[in-house]
Amino acid sequence: MSIFPFKKKELLTEAEKQQLVQAIRDSERLTSGEIRLYVESRCKYVNPMDRAQEIFLQLGMDKTKRSNGVIVYIALKDRQFAILGDRGIHEKVGGDFWVKEGELLIDYFRKNDYVGGIEACIREIGESLCKYFPFEGDDENELPDDIVIGR
C-alpha cells in the first residue's frame, strides 16, 4: 500500500522509537505472538508486500512455535507499507483484518500522526494475538522487540 508524504525529515526520533518499542512489549505481554517493526527509506521492490515477505524470512519470523509472527513494514521515502502475518494468525483473523489495519495506518498518516498510527496498529494486532494466542505459562519472547532500521 502507499502512504502519504512525511512532513518530518525522519519518521522516528529516539523518544518515538522508545514509544513504539513499548507498544510492542505491551502488546506481546499477554500473548505468545510476536510483532516486529521494520523501517527503511526505500522499498527494494515495486510491491512492498514482497519486501515485507523477504524481511519476514530474514528475521526468522517464520520460525515461531505457533506461526503467529506479524511484521509491520514501512518504507519512508517511497511512502509504502505492508503488514504481514504468518499463517497461524492469518488463519484466525483473515484477510479483512490486514486491510483494516492498513486503513487505520492511512487514516493516521493523513493526519500526519505517523507514530500514533503505527502504535495503534501494533496495539490492535496485539489484541488479536492475545485473543487467538493467549500467553501460556511456558511462552517465551521468541524474537527481539526492538525496531529494525534498514537502509
Stockholm file with secondary structure:
# STOCKHOLM 1.0

chainA/1-151         MSIFPFKKKELLTEAEKQQLVQAIRDSERLTSGEIRLYVESRCKYVNPMDRAQEIFLQLGMDKTKRSNGVIVYIALKDRQFAILGDRGIHEKVGGDFWVKEGELLIDYFRKNDYVGGIEACIREIGESLCKYFPFEGDDENELPDDIVIGR
#=GR chainA/1-151 SS CBCCCCSSSSSCCHHHHHHHHHHHHHHHTTBSCEEEEEEESSCSSSSHHHHHHHHHHHTTGGGCTTSCEEEEEEETTTTEEEEEECHHHHHHHCHHHHHHHHHHHHHHHHTTCHHHHHHHHHHHHHHHHHHHSBCCTTCCCCSCCSCEECC
#=GC SS_cons         CBCCCCSSSSSCCHHHHHHHHHHHHHHHTTBSCEEEEEEESSCSSSSHHHHHHHHHHHTTGGGCTTSCEEEEEEETTTTEEEEEECHHHHHHHCHHHHHHHHHHHHHHHHTTCHHHHHHHHHHHHHHHHHHHSBCCTTCCCCSCCSCEECC
//
